[in-house]
Amino acid sequence: MPYQEVELRPGLFLWRCDECGAEHPKIPVPKHQLGSAPHHNCPNAGRLAMESILAEQAAAGAPTLHLGDIVEEIATKRPGKIDTGPTQSTAGPIAPNWRVIFTDNKKPLYKYFNDEKELRVKWCPHNERGNMGR
């Protein structure tokens, strides 16, 4: 990603990479001293923008589960933790389901879910998003 010209304060500019946040020069300068954008080999070039993917999924109403999420089976209200998620290969899904280890000491101790909509997120350790009303 090439640098973008950014005005930090009135009359003071620098070049900033939108992907990794790299800045040049390190101290903002007047526009006439800025010069042209330097060459930049961004370490984040070609990486997936997870924030935009998650925002797109949330806007579409798609559940987004993660390994380690604390969940509840909607049908039985049993609490548990996601232990294993879908496995993908170039040929397609190998195991297209989620395994939940239940924490209520009742049997069965674990269960596989093919549909994320059968589970409600109670707590997400990745961003502490809490119960999103699912």
C-alpha positions as CSV (number, residue, x, y, z in Angstrom):
1,M,0.0,0.0,0.0
2,P,1.5,3.3,-0.9
3,Y,1.7,6.1,1.6
4,Q,-1.1,8.6,1.9
5,E,-0.6,12.3,2.6
6,V,-1.9,13.2,6.1
7,E,-2.3,16.6,7.7
8,L,-1.7,16.1,11.4
9,R,-2.0,19.7,12.4
10,P,-2.9,22.8,10.4
11,G,0.0,23.2,7.9
12,L,2.0,20.1,9.1
13,F,2.0,17.0,7.0
14,L,3.6,13.5,6.7
15,W,3.1,10.3,4.7
16,R,1.3,7.4,6.4
17,C,0.6,3.8,5.3
18,D,-3.0,2.9,5.8
19,E,-2.1,-0.8,6.3
20,C,0.6,-0.7,8.9
21,G,0.6,2.9,10.2
22,A,4.3,3.5,9.2
23,E,5.0,7.3,8.9
24,H,7.5,9.3,7.0
25,P,9.0,11.6,8.0
26,K,8.8,10.9,11.8
27,I,8.0,14.5,12.6
28,P,5.3,16.4,10.6
29,V,6.7,19.1,8.3
30,P,5.2,22.0,6.3
31,K,3.8,20.8,2.9
32,H,6.5,22.4,0.8
33,Q,9.1,20.3,2.7
34,L,7.2,17.0,2.5
35,G,8.4,16.0,-1.0
36,S,7.1,13.0,-2.8
37,A,6.0,9.7,-1.1
38,P,9.0,7.4,-0.4
39,H,9.0,3.8,-1.5
40,H,7.4,1.5,1.1
41,N,7.4,-2.3,1.4
42,C,4.5,-2.7,3.7
43,P,4.7,-5.8,6.0
44,N,0.9,-6.0,6.0
45,A,0.5,-6.0,2.2
46,G,-1.8,-8.8,1.1
47,R,-3.0,-9.7,4.6
48,L,-6.7,-10.1,5.3
49,A,-8.4,-7.2,7.0
50,M,-10.1,-9.1,9.8
51,E,-11.9,-6.1,11.2
52,S,-13.7,-5.4,7.9
53,I,-14.5,-9.1,7.5
54,L,-16.0,-9.3,11.0
55,A,-17.9,-6.1,10.5
56,E,-19.3,-7.4,7.3
57,Q,-20.4,-10.7,8.9
58,A,-22.0,-8.8,11.8
59,A,-23.9,-6.5,9.4
60,A,-25.2,-9.6,7.6
61,G,-26.4,-11.1,10.9
62,A,-24.0,-14.0,10.6
63,P,-22.8,-15.5,13.9
64,T,-19.1,-15.3,14.4
65,L,-17.7,-17.9,16.8
66,H,-14.1,-18.3,17.9
67,L,-12.2,-21.0,19.6
68,G,-12.3,-20.3,23.3
69,D,-15.7,-18.5,23.3
70,I,-18.0,-19.2,26.2
71,V,-21.3,-20.2,24.7
72,E,-24.7,-21.6,25.6
73,E,-26.6,-24.2,23.7
74,I,-29.9,-22.4,22.9
75,A,-32.1,-25.5,23.0
76,T,-31.0,-26.7,26.4
77,K,-29.3,-23.7,28.0
78,R,-26.2,-25.8,28.7
79,P,-23.1,-23.7,29.2
80,G,-19.8,-24.6,27.5
81,K,-16.6,-23.6,25.8
82,I,-15.8,-23.9,22.1
83,D,-13.0,-26.4,21.9
84,T,-12.7,-27.1,18.2
85,G,-13.9,-25.2,15.1
86,P,-14.4,-25.9,11.4
87,T,-11.3,-27.2,9.6
88,Q,-10.8,-26.1,6.0
89,S,-8.6,-27.5,3.2
90,T,-8.1,-26.6,-0.4
91,A,-10.6,-29.3,-1.3
92,G,-13.3,-27.8,1.0
93,P,-14.3,-28.3,4.6
94,I,-12.9,-31.4,6.4
95,A,-14.8,-31.0,9.6
96,P,-17.5,-28.3,9.2
97,N,-18.6,-28.2,12.8
98,W,-17.9,-26.7,16.2
99,R,-17.2,-28.9,19.3
100,V,-18.4,-27.5,22.6
101,I,-17.1,-28.9,25.9
102,F,-20.0,-28.5,28.4
103,T,-19.1,-27.1,31.8
104,D,-22.2,-28.3,33.8
105,N,-20.8,-31.8,34.5
106,K,-23.8,-33.4,32.8
107,K,-23.6,-36.0,30.0
108,P,-22.8,-35.8,27.2
109,L,-19.6,-33.9,28.1
110,Y,-19.3,-32.5,24.6
111,K,-21.3,-32.1,21.5
112,Y,-20.7,-31.2,17.8
113,F,-22.8,-28.4,16.2
114,N,-23.1,-28.0,12.5
115,D,-25.0,-24.7,12.7
116,E,-23.6,-21.8,14.6
117,K,-27.1,-20.5,15.2
118,E,-27.6,-23.3,17.7
119,L,-25.2,-21.5,20.0
120,R,-25.4,-18.2,21.8
121,V,-22.1,-16.4,22.7
122,K,-22.0,-15.5,26.4
123,W,-18.4,-14.2,26.5
124,C,-15.7,-13.8,23.9
125,P,-12.1,-13.7,25.3
126,H,-10.8,-12.2,22.0
127,N,-12.5,-8.8,22.4
128,E,-14.8,-9.2,25.3
129,R,-17.8,-8.6,23.1
130,G,-20.1,-10.3,25.6
131,N,-23.6,-11.5,24.8
132,M,-24.5,-10.0,21.3
133,G,-28.1,-11.0,21.6
134,R,-27.8,-14.2,19.6
